Amino acid sequence: MSSARSTLYTNATILTINSSRDIILDGAILVTGNRISAIGKTTQLSESPPKDTKVISLAGRIILPGLINTHSHLAQSLLRGLAEDLPLHSWLCDAVWPLEACYDADDGYVAARLTIAEMLKSGTTTFLESMLTHRSGFENVVRAVSESGIRSCLGKLVKFEESNKKLGIKDPRDKDVDAMSISSMLAAHSKHHDSCNGRLQVWAAAGTPRGSPLTSHRAIGEACREHDIGLTMHCAEAPKDLTIYRDSYDCTPMEFCEAAKLTGPKTVLAHMVHLELDKDLPILAKTGTTVAHNPNSNLKLASGIAKIPEMLAANVNVSLGTDGAPCGNTYDMFREMHLAGILHKGANLDASIVGAEEALEMATINGAKALGLENEIGSLEVGKKADFVGLNPQKLHTAPYNADQILKGGMSPVTTVVYSCTGADVELVVVDGDILVEAGELVKMNEMVIREAAEKSIEGIRSRSGIKAVNRKGWKYI
């Protein structure tokens, strides 16, 4: 073994999410450098640890793989609360797009720092940025990722000017459309992919098809295949989207994606609420394309409920995402797990479907598979990267959970995590072997500085855009 530093985390209940789904009671993880070098019972790993190993007791805690957010908008954290209770197209055209078009200077850096800080404190160790716009500044976000220590896949937006006159959609971000080209995405990939000690990957984020030529989208797909670049896209999110695919392209959403060469094992399609299941599910399964489920966002924007039970039954890989702060309000993946684990029961009048175990898999190993990183992260196994989270389940809202009672018929640690815990219960976050959250506090980032910068930035964005939060109907300030 090398001379890299070693840390032994002991006395925890470990949810490995390995192939046999082992749960280790009174378990320990030995981290050497940035990888897991041993995992097992505390008694075994404590016998002869490497010389100068640091030992951290996590008695009473639950350790799980770092959560993987496969659909997020880093720049949108600054827009929290500014587009409430609107349907998707009004939400985009009347609020979010005009606000995003007015980002300036370091606003994208400030927003990315805010989002990353929130993600880390709530247990997310890896994220897929689904649409980095030009005004956010790609370099801004790279800088924030580098400083924070988080693992990331940054989707650089490739889009075309909104051209569907029937929809009446105008996107003020189109003033920068030349900077959102395939060539600019390839340049960003060439410069930044696999940087930050391998923590940062560059992906393509294809603009949502709304009447632009299929050939334009195929050019994105072909470029990604040629250069082995991951690709993500918002797809079939709102009820109108299915009509657009039918009227503009005479096909289903997945028939479009397949024809445009947008499908594959390194493709993540977000939302996927409005599909033609008989035609679209076989294409999803055949191509190995992932669906990023966003239950919170889809409900709040009244987009609908994705057919997740049907997708899982068809062996489609389903991961989880929080979407952005204007529609999801938080980047807390525990909220998404909880909602994914109960929503489909109610929608289908069947309490047995999409259980806590499946929700946890969506947020961990399924997310790793979505990003092509399942051999590196997503489960806790020897040789994998040391990305994991420590939770404190010894609180009133998790009582009477007790690890000592699990084998006697006590509460399951999995259901405790998914149905009772929130991001506020995270005490420890380790990414690439580095402790980024300790005792619930950020190690490399100053929370107060981040908050103050965010407040200053959004004041300027609101002023430049003219978009402000609307007073609630029938409520007044005095």
WOMO-V148840 format. One record per residue. N is the residue number from 1. PSI is psi in whole degrees, 0 to 359 (none if undefined). D_FIRST is the distance of its C-alpha to the first C-alpha in Angstrom with 1 decimal. Layout:
# WOMO-V148840
n: <N & N>
psi: <PSI & PSI>
d_first: <D_FIRST & D_FIRST>
This chain:
# WOMO-V148840
n: <1 & 2 & 3 & 4 & 5 & 6 & 7 & 8 & 9 & 10 & 11 & 12 & 13 & 14 & 15 & 16 & 17 & 18 & 19 & 20 & 21 & 22 & 23 & 24 & 25 & 26 & 27 & 28 & 29 & 30 & 31 & 32 & 33 & 34 & 35 & 36 & 37 & 38 & 39 & 40 & 41 & 42 & 43 & 44 & 45 & 46 & 47 & 48 & 49 & 50 & 51 & 52 & 53 & 54 & 55 & 56 & 57 & 58 & 59 & 60 & 61 & 62 & 63 & 64 & 65 & 66 & 67 & 68 & 69 & 70 & 71 & 72 & 73 & 74 & 75 & 76 & 77 & 78 & 79 & 80 & 81 & 82 & 83 & 84 & 85 & 86 & 87 & 88 & 89 & 90 & 91 & 92 & 93 & 94 & 95 & 96 & 97 & 98 & 99 & 100 & 101 & 102 & 103 & 104 & 105 & 106 & 107 & 108 & 109 & 110 & 111 & 112 & 113 & 114 & 115 & 116 & 117 & 118 & 119 & 120 & 121 & 122 & 123 & 124 & 125 & 126 & 127 & 128 & 129 & 130 & 131 & 132 & 133 & 134 & 135 & 136 & 137 & 138 & 139 & 140 & 141 & 142 & 143 & 144 & 145 & 146 & 147 & 148 & 149 & 150 & 151 & 152 & 153 & 154 & 155 & 156 & 157 & 158 & 159 & 160 & 161 & 162 & 163 & 164 & 165 & 166 & 167 & 168 & 169 & 170 & 171 & 172 & 173 & 174 & 175 & 176 & 177 & 178 & 179 & 180 & 181 & 182 & 183 & 184 & 185 & 186 & 187 & 188 & 189 & 190 & 191 & 192 & 193 & 194 & 195 & 196 & 197 & 198 & 199 & 200 & 201 & 202 & 203 & 204 & 205 & 206 & 207 & 208 & 209 & 210 & 211 & 212 & 213 & 214 & 215 & 216 & 217 & 218 & 219 & 220 & 221 & 222 & 223 & 224 & 225 & 226 & 227 & 228 & 229 & 230 & 231 & 232 & 233 & 234 & 235 & 236 & 237 & 238 & 239 & 240 & 241 & 242 & 243 & 244 & 245 & 246 & 247 & 248 & 249 & 250 & 251 & 252 & 253 & 254 & 255 & 256 & 257 & 258 & 259 & 260 & 261 & 262 & 263 & 264 & 265 & 266 & 267 & 268 & 269 & 270 & 271 & 272 & 273 & 274 & 275 & 276 & 277 & 278 & 279 & 280 & 281 & 282 & 283 & 284 & 285 & 286 & 287 & 288 & 289 & 290 & 291 & 292 & 293 & 294 & 295 & 296 & 297 & 298 & 299 & 300 & 301 & 302 & 303 & 304 & 305 & 306 & 307 & 308 & 309 & 310 & 311 & 312 & 313 & 314 & 315 & 316 & 317 & 318 & 319 & 320 & 321 & 322 & 323 & 324 & 325 & 326 & 327 & 328 & 329 & 330 & 331 & 332 & 333 & 334 & 335 & 336 & 337 & 338 & 339 & 340 & 341 & 342 & 343 & 344 & 345 & 346 & 347 & 348 & 349 & 350 & 351 & 352 & 353 & 354 & 355 & 356 & 357 & 358 & 359 & 360 & 361 & 362 & 363 & 364 & 365 & 366 & 367 & 368 & 369 & 370 & 371 & 372 & 373 & 374 & 375 & 376 & 377 & 378 & 379 & 380 & 381 & 382 & 383 & 384 & 385 & 386 & 387 & 388 & 389 & 390 & 391 & 392 & 393 & 394 & 395 & 396 & 397 & 398 & 399 & 400 & 401 & 402 & 403 & 404 & 405 & 406 & 407 & 408 & 409 & 410 & 411 & 412 & 413 & 414 & 415 & 416 & 417 & 418 & 419 & 420 & 421 & 422 & 423 & 424 & 425 & 426 & 427 & 428 & 429 & 430 & 431 & 432 & 433 & 434 & 435 & 436 & 437 & 438 & 439 & 440 & 441 & 442 & 443 & 444 & 445 & 446 & 447 & 448 & 449 & 450 & 451 & 452 & 453 & 454 & 455 & 456 & 457 & 458 & 459 & 460 & 461 & 462 & 463 & 464 & 465 & 466 & 467 & 468 & 469 & 470 & 471 & 472 & 473 & 474 & 475 & 476 & 477 & 478>
psi: <147 & 177 & 9 & 152 & 151 & 141 & 133 & 117 & 122 & 166 & 27 & 162 & 121 & 120 & 99 & 327 & 29 & 181 & 331 & 5 & 47 & 138 & 117 & 117 & 138 & 54 & 169 & 152 & 127 & 122 & 126 & 117 & 238 & 16 & 159 & 119 & 343 & 150 & 137 & 206 & 145 & 319 & 323 & 313 & 342 & 351 & 312 & 69 & 159 & 155 & 140 & 23 & 132 & 133 & 127 & 116 & 131 & 44 & 131 & 356 & 163 & 129 & 133 & 161 & 150 & 139 & 146 & 112 & 108 & 11 & 101 & 156 & 104 & 320 & 341 & 356 & 329 & 341 & 11 & 127 & 3 & 1 & 53 & 144 & 44 & 146 & 161 & 307 & 324 & 321 & 317 & 304 & 325 & 347 & 293 & 310 & 314 & 324 & 314 & 329 & 349 & 14 & 147 & 154 & 243 & 12 & 319 & 324 & 316 & 315 & 316 & 319 & 318 & 313 & 314 & 318 & 316 & 318 & 310 & 314 & 339 & 17 & 5 & 126 & 342 & 141 & 155 & 113 & 122 & 354 & 77 & 111 & 164 & 317 & 339 & 328 & 103 & 318 & 326 & 314 & 322 & 316 & 317 & 319 & 315 & 315 & 328 & 330 & 359 & 161 & 139 & 154 & 116 & 112 & 109 & 125 & 129 & 115 & 171 & 157 & 137 & 125 & 3 & 95 & 331 & 325 & 336 & 28 & 127 & 127 & 107 & 344 & 346 & 348 & 341 & 22 & 329 & 335 & 1 & 44 & 169 & 319 & 323 & 325 & 316 & 324 & 318 & 320 & 315 & 324 & 322 & 346 & 135 & 23 & 187 & 47 & 34 & 0 & 343 & 123 & 151 & 126 & 170 & 140 & 103 & 136 & 151 & 130 & 121 & 40 & 349 & 154 & 139 & 326 & 328 & 318 & 325 & 327 & 324 & 311 & 317 & 321 & 319 & 320 & 319 & 322 & 8 & 52 & 134 & 151 & 137 & 154 & 143 & 131 & 131 & 46 & 307 & 161 & 324 & 334 & 321 & 321 & 321 & 315 & 318 & 312 & 321 & 331 & 354 & 47 & 175 & 168 & 315 & 332 & 322 & 311 & 320 & 317 & 328 & 5 & 38 & 358 & 167 & 171 & 340 & 33 & 132 & 114 & 122 & 145 & 283 & 45 & 321 & 88 & 165 & 95 & 318 & 332 & 325 & 323 & 316 & 325 & 317 & 311 & 316 & 322 & 352 & 22 & 140 & 145 & 124 & 111 & 130 & 71 & 320 & 309 & 315 & 325 & 317 & 324 & 7 & 35 & 332 & 192 & 120 & 149 & 65 & 317 & 320 & 322 & 315 & 320 & 332 & 9 & 32 & 136 & 122 & 125 & 185 & 151 & 155 & 345 & 206 & 168 & 329 & 340 & 338 & 342 & 328 & 168 & 31 & 107 & 341 & 324 & 319 & 319 & 313 & 313 & 319 & 329 & 350 & 333 & 313 & 338 & 312 & 319 & 332 & 3 & 44 & 106 & 353 & 350 & 153 & 72 & 182 & 322 & 317 & 322 & 319 & 321 & 320 & 323 & 355 & 270 & 325 & 322 & 320 & 318 & 321 & 324 & 3 & 24 & 18 & 342 & 354 & 321 & 180 & 341 & 164 & 102 & 153 & 131 & 342 & 162 & 145 & 80 & 108 & 169 & 139 & 125 & 149 & 103 & 13 & 61 & 170 & 320 & 357 & 352 & 145 & 38 & 134 & 120 & 328 & 344 & 0 & 313 & 351 & 14 & 18 & 184 & 142 & 138 & 332 & 311 & 329 & 315 & 312 & 320 & 340 & 327 & 158 & 176 & 337 & 346 & 357 & 126 & 328 & 134 & 125 & 127 & 127 & 31 & 350 & 137 & 117 & 337 & 127 & 130 & 33 & 3 & 146 & 138 & 320 & 355 & 147 & 110 & 320 & 319 & 318 & 316 & 314 & 320 & 322 & 318 & 322 & 317 & 315 & 333 & 317 & 320 & 317 & 318 & 316 & 327 & 333 & 5 & 126 & 160 & 136 & 139 & 140 & 137 & 125 & 4 & 146 & 154 & 138 & none>
d_first: <0.0 & 3.8 & 6.8 & 8.2 & 10.5 & 10.3 & 13.7 & 14.9 & 18.3 & 20.4 & 23.8 & 24.6 & 26.3 & 24.0 & 25.8 & 23.1 & 25.6 & 23.6 & 25.8 & 27.0 & 27.4 & 25.8 & 26.6 & 24.4 & 26.6 & 25.1 & 21.7 & 18.5 & 15.9 & 12.4 & 11.7 & 8.6 & 10.4 & 13.0 & 11.8 & 12.2 & 9.1 & 11.7 & 15.5 & 18.1 & 20.5 & 20.1 & 20.9 & 18.1 & 15.3 & 16.9 & 16.8 & 13.6 & 11.6 & 8.8 & 11.0 & 13.3 & 12.8 & 16.0 & 17.9 & 20.6 & 23.1 & 24.8 & 27.4 & 30.1 & 28.4 & 27.8 & 24.6 & 25.2 & 23.7 & 24.9 & 28.5 & 29.3 & 32.8 & 34.0 & 37.3 & 37.8 & 39.9 & 38.3 & 41.5 & 43.7 & 42.5 & 45.2 & 47.8 & 47.3 & 50.7 & 52.7 & 53.4 & 54.0 & 55.8 & 56.4 & 56.2 & 53.6 & 55.8 & 57.6 & 54.4 & 53.1 & 56.3 & 57.8 & 54.8 & 51.3 & 51.9 & 54.4 & 52.0 & 49.1 & 51.4 & 52.0 & 48.5 & 48.4 & 46.2 & 43.2 & 44.3 & 41.6 & 38.9 & 40.4 & 40.6 & 37.0 & 35.7 & 37.9 & 36.8 & 33.0 & 33.5 & 35.3 & 32.8 & 29.9 & 31.9 & 32.9 & 29.5 & 29.4 & 26.1 & 27.2 & 30.8 & 32.9 & 35.7 & 38.6 & 41.1 & 40.4 & 44.0 & 45.0 & 46.2 & 42.9 & 41.4 & 38.3 & 36.9 & 37.6 & 35.4 & 32.6 & 32.8 & 32.7 & 29.6 & 27.8 & 28.7 & 28.1 & 24.6 & 25.9 & 25.1 & 28.3 & 30.4 & 33.5 & 36.6 & 39.0 & 42.5 & 44.5 & 48.1 & 51.7 & 54.7 & 56.1 & 59.0 & 60.2 & 63.6 & 64.4 & 61.6 & 62.6 & 59.1 & 58.6 & 55.2 & 55.5 & 52.0 & 53.5 & 54.7 & 51.1 & 51.0 & 50.6 & 47.3 & 46.0 & 46.2 & 43.9 & 43.5 & 42.4 & 39.8 & 38.5 & 38.4 & 36.4 & 33.9 & 33.7 & 33.1 & 30.8 & 29.1 & 25.3 & 25.5 & 24.0 & 20.4 & 21.5 & 23.1 & 26.6 & 28.3 & 32.0 & 34.3 & 38.1 & 40.3 & 43.6 & 46.7 & 48.6 & 51.2 & 54.6 & 56.9 & 55.1 & 55.1 & 52.8 & 52.2 & 50.7 & 48.1 & 47.5 & 46.7 & 43.9 & 42.6 & 42.8 & 41.0 & 38.1 & 37.9 & 38.2 & 35.3 & 33.2 & 33.8 & 33.7 & 37.2 & 38.7 & 42.3 & 44.7 & 46.6 & 49.6 & 49.2 & 52.9 & 55.9 & 57.3 & 54.3 & 55.2 & 58.7 & 57.4 & 55.5 & 58.6 & 61.2 & 59.3 & 57.4 & 59.1 & 55.9 & 53.5 & 50.4 & 48.0 & 50.5 & 50.4 & 46.7 & 46.5 & 49.3 & 47.6 & 44.3 & 42.6 & 41.1 & 37.7 & 34.2 & 33.4 & 36.7 & 37.2 & 40.9 & 41.7 & 44.4 & 46.0 & 48.7 & 51.7 & 51.1 & 53.2 & 51.1 & 52.6 & 51.9 & 48.8 & 46.5 & 46.4 & 45.4 & 42.6 & 41.3 & 41.8 & 40.1 & 37.1 & 38.2 & 37.0 & 39.4 & 38.5 & 40.6 & 42.0 & 44.3 & 45.0 & 46.1 & 48.0 & 50.0 & 50.8 & 52.0 & 54.0 & 52.3 & 52.1 & 49.5 & 47.3 & 47.5 & 44.0 & 44.8 & 46.3 & 43.3 & 40.9 & 43.2 & 43.2 & 39.4 & 39.2 & 35.9 & 37.0 & 35.0 & 36.2 & 37.3 & 39.1 & 41.2 & 42.5 & 43.9 & 47.5 & 47.5 & 44.6 & 45.0 & 41.4 & 37.9 & 37.0 & 35.3 & 36.1 & 39.8 & 39.3 & 37.5 & 40.3 & 43.0 & 41.5 & 41.4 & 45.1 & 46.9 & 47.2 & 48.3 & 51.3 & 52.0 & 52.1 & 53.5 & 50.7 & 48.4 & 46.0 & 44.7 & 41.7 & 40.2 & 37.6 & 34.8 & 35.9 & 36.2 & 32.7 & 31.5 & 33.5 & 31.8 & 28.2 & 27.3 & 30.7 & 30.3 & 26.9 & 28.7 & 31.5 & 29.4 & 27.6 & 24.3 & 24.0 & 20.8 & 19.2 & 21.1 & 23.9 & 22.2 & 19.4 & 17.0 & 13.3 & 12.4 & 15.3 & 15.9 & 16.1 & 19.9 & 21.8 & 24.9 & 25.9 & 29.6 & 32.0 & 34.4 & 36.2 & 39.2 & 42.8 & 42.5 & 39.8 & 41.4 & 41.6 & 38.1 & 36.2 & 32.8 & 34.1 & 37.0 & 35.3 & 35.5 & 39.1 & 40.3 & 39.4 & 38.7 & 36.0 & 33.1 & 33.4 & 37.1 & 36.6 & 34.2 & 36.5 & 39.9 & 39.7 & 37.0 & 37.3 & 35.2 & 36.5 & 34.4 & 31.1 & 29.4 & 25.8 & 24.6 & 21.0 & 20.6 & 17.6 & 15.8 & 18.7 & 21.4 & 24.6 & 26.9 & 26.9 & 29.7 & 31.4 & 31.6 & 30.3 & 27.8 & 28.3 & 31.9 & 35.2 & 37.1 & 40.4 & 40.2 & 39.3 & 42.3 & 44.7 & 43.8 & 44.3 & 47.7 & 48.8 & 47.6 & 49.4 & 52.6 & 52.8 & 51.9 & 54.6 & 57.1 & 56.6 & 56.6 & 59.4 & 57.4 & 57.4 & 56.9 & 60.1 & 61.8 & 61.6 & 64.8 & 67.2 & 65.0 & 65.7 & 64.5 & 66.9>
